[in-house]
Amino acid sequence: MKELIFTFVLVFIAVTVFSQKVKMGEFSEQDKILTEVSFEKDADAVILWEQGQSRFYSGLLETSYFFRVKILKESGKSRGVVKIPFYVGEERTENINGVNATITNFINGKPTTIIVEKDNIFEVDFSDGWKEMRITFPNVQVGSILEYSYKKSDKNLGILDGWDFQSEIPTLGSSYEITMVPYYDYKLLGQGFKYFNEAEVSSNNGVYKWTMRNLHSLRAEPFMNNFTDYRERLEFQLSRYQKVSSGAYNNGVEWVDVLSTWQEVGNRVLEDFQEMGFFRSNPIEKEILNIDLNGATEKERAKKLIIFFSRIFF
């Protein structure tokens, strides 16, 4: 990793400059008086605002998260327990720290804020290297505003987490920005109708930002295993990086391509699945590891990969 220097290339069709700063504990009048979501009136809770900011730091991707959620109905009180999964593995691939949380209730229009104690913020261990950070908010009521923030560091720089603009509850505002440094090339992978048609996008001196508004909830439906394919989101896939070379006859840099063929993509997917324990007790492991991705053209190899995983997982 010490040989890697970072760069980033993105092409924007349209650029809209937009800036909004949201700080914990500072509420607009609309935040205070909101009792229902105009475009999803049966929602029991709503994300008033969420934002993420990512930057590269010492061979890691560090992302700062902030969420502001309001409880609208009795059934929404269950949102008072927040669960944040992350993958540790054997090399502490991901780590979460700096968790802060508050709950604000309004009495006669006046805010009363309680800081969530550290005893209500804790880790839960799961199998195969997974953990979960949990936040349990006290005294959750209809009208409560829950706020929490944390930082996550990630050693995996091949495929970045990106950002989900949609959640299980409606979202009034969602913003994500990432600061790139030379010399890594990433492919931007975006999906969703609103993403391509309504996203507010800006870029300035290596800082790229996306903002989306008024997003419907997205929940699992019966007989719809791949509903997340419809989520408004973006992610980044490493395309190539510069490798610093040195020696008597070779000084300078060279570009190294990453995941440039379907065979490499298939191998990477299988490696990730193995690392995260998906196959450790699975009877189809041998079959998956021996998948044949050979073909005369890229299209044939892609077709084999899609058909195989569709048969296995869907």
N, C-alpha and C positions, 0 to 999 in steps of 0.2 A: 504493500500500500504506500510505502514511502516514495515509490517511483512515480506515483500518479500525481499529475497536475490537472486542474479542472478547467473546463470551458463549457459553454452552453449555447445552443443555437435554437431559436424559436422564430417562426414566421407568423405574424398576426395579420389577418385580413383587415380587421378594423380595430382601432384603438380608442378606448374611451377613458379619459383620465378621471379617476374618482378617488376620493379620500374620505375616510371616516375613522375616527378614533373612538373606541369604546373602552371605558375604564370601569373596573369593578366598583360597585356602590354608587355609580352615577347614573340615574335613571331619567329617561324622558317622561313627559306627561303621558304620552301614549303608552309607555311601558306600565305606568301606574294604573291607568283606567281600563286597559284592555281586558275584556271579559270573554270574548270569543273571536275566532279567526273567521274573517269575512268569506274566505274561499273554502273553508272546511269547518262548518259550524258545529259539527259533532266532536271536534277534537277535544280531548280532555287535558291537553297540555300543548305548549308551543315553544319552539326555540325562538326567542326574541332576537338573539344575535349569537353568532359563533364565528371564530376566526382562528386561523393558524398561520404561523410564520416560521419558515424553514431556512436554515443556513448550514453550510458545511463548516465543520470545526474539528480540527485535529483528526482527520480520517473518519469522522462521523457525520451523520446528518442529524442535526438537533432541531426539533420542532417545538415551538411554544403554542399551547392550546388555550383557548378561552371560550367558555360556554355560558350563556344566560338563558334560563328556562323559566317559564311561568306556568303555574298550575291553574287550570281553568275549571276543573270539575273534581268531584270526590274521587272518581276512578283514577284521576291523574296523580293522586298522592303516591302511588307506587313508583313514580319517577323520582321519589326522594331517595332511592337507592341507585347509585350510579356505578356501573361496572365497566372497567376499561381493560380489555385483554391485551397482553403483550407477550412476545416470544423471547424467552431467555436462552434456551438451548444449553449447550455445553460451554459456549464461549461468551455468554452474556450478550447475545446479539442485540437485544433491545433492553432499555432500562428507563424507568419512569421515576422522576424525582420532582421536588419543588411543588408538591400538591398544596393548593390553598382553596378553601371553599367557605362560602357564607350563605346564609338564608335570610331574606328580608321579608317581613310581614308588615302590612300597612294597617294601622289602627287610627281610625278617624282621619285618614289621609296622610298620617305621619309615619315615616318608615322606622321600623325597629329591626336592627340587623344583629344577627348572632353569628359569630365566627365558629365554624365547625372545629371541634377539638380533635387533636391528633389521634385520640382513641377511636374516633369514628372514621379514620382514614387508615386502611390497612391492606396488606397483600394477602391473596389467597393462592395457594399452590395447586396446580393441576398436573396431569400426566403429560409425558412427552415434551417437557420443556416449556410448557405454557404456564403463565401466571395471570392474575387478575388484580388490578388495583380497585378497591371499593371505597366509595364515599357514602356514608349514611347521614342524611340531613335530619336534624331534630325539628320537632314542632312544625311539620309540613301541613299547610292549610290551603284551602282554595284561595287563590290570590297570591300565594307565596311566590317569590322570585328566587330561584336557586342559581348561584354563580359558582363556578369552579375553574381553576386553571392548573396547568401542570406542564412539565417539559418531558419530552421523550427523545432519547438518543438511540440511533440505529446504525449498526455497523454495515448493514447490507446496502451498498450503493449501486447495485446492479439494476434493481427495480425499486424505485422509491415508492413509499406508501401513497403519495399524492393526497387527494382530498375528496371526501364524499360531501356533496352539497345537500343531499337528501337524507332524511332520517325516518324513524318510525312515527314521528310526529311532525306536523307541518313546521316549516322554517320561514321566518320573515326576512332574515338576512344572513348570508353566509359568505365569508371572505377568506381567501387563501393567497399567500404570497410566498415566493421563494427567491432567495438571493443566490445566484450562481457565480462561481469563480472559475478561472481558466484551469485547465484545458480538458474538459469533459464534454462530450456531445451526447445529448439526450434526445430521444424522440418523445414528443408530447402526445399522449393518448387521451383524448377526451371523448365523452359519450353523453347523450341526452339531447332531446329536442331543445330545451331551454338553454342548454350549454352552448349550442351552436347558433342560436337565434337571439338570445337575450342577455348573455353574460356580459358584464362590464369588464373590459380588459385594459390593462395599462402596463407599460414597461418603461423603465427608467434606469439607465446605468447598471444593467445587470440584475435589477429587481423586477420580477414579473408578478402581476397581481390579477386575480379574478374575483369578481363579486356577483352573486346571484340573489334574487329576491322572490318572496312569495312562492315557495315550493311546497307542493302537496306532500303529504306523508307517503311513504313507500313501505308496505308491509308484505310479509309472505302470504301467499294465497294458496288454497288447495290446488293440487295438481300443477303447480307452477314452481318447479325446482330452481329455475334460473332467473328469478325475478330481479336479482341484483344486476343483471345485464341491462336493465332499464333505468338504473339509478343515474342521476345527474352527478358525474364525477370526472376527475382527471387524475392521471398518473404519469410517471416518467420512466422510460426504459432506456438504459444505457446503450448507446449506439456504437461509440468508440471512445478511446481515451489516448492521450499521448504518453508514451513511455520514454523516459529519459535514458539514453544510452551513453556509455562511456567506455573508453579503451584506446589503445594505441592507434587503431585505424577507424574508430567509429565514435565520433562525438556529436551530440545533438539529440534530436527527438524523432520518434517515429509514431505513426498512428497505428493503433491496434484495434481491429474491428471486434465487436461483441455481438453475439446472437444475430449473426448475419445470414444464417441459413435455418431452414426448418429443422434440420437434424440437431443443430445447436439449441434451438428453442425447446425441442422435445427433451433433450438431455437435461437442460436446465430445469424444466418443470419436474422431471423425475427426481433430480437431485434435491430440489426444494421439498418435494413430498417426502422423500426418505429422511431428510434432515429433521423435518418437523414431526416425524413419527407416524405419518398417515399409513405406511405400509408395514409397520413392524409386526403386526399380528394379523395382517390381511391375507387371505388365501389367494388373492389374485396378484400378489406381489411378483411372482415369477413371470406371469404372463405379461405384466406391465413392463418389467425390466427388459424383456425380450422383444418388445414391440419393434416391428420392421418399418422404418420410415424411408426406405429406399424408393426411388422413383425416377423416371426419366426427366421430369420437370419439377419446378417448385410447386406448381399447382397440384400435381399428383401426390407429392409428399405432404402438402398441406391437407389434402383431402383424406389421406390415410390417418393423419393425426386427429382430425376433427371427428371422423367416423369412429375411431377407436375410443376416444374419451367420451363421445356421446353414448356409446354402447355401455361403457363401464359405469359412468356416473349419472346418466339420465334414463 
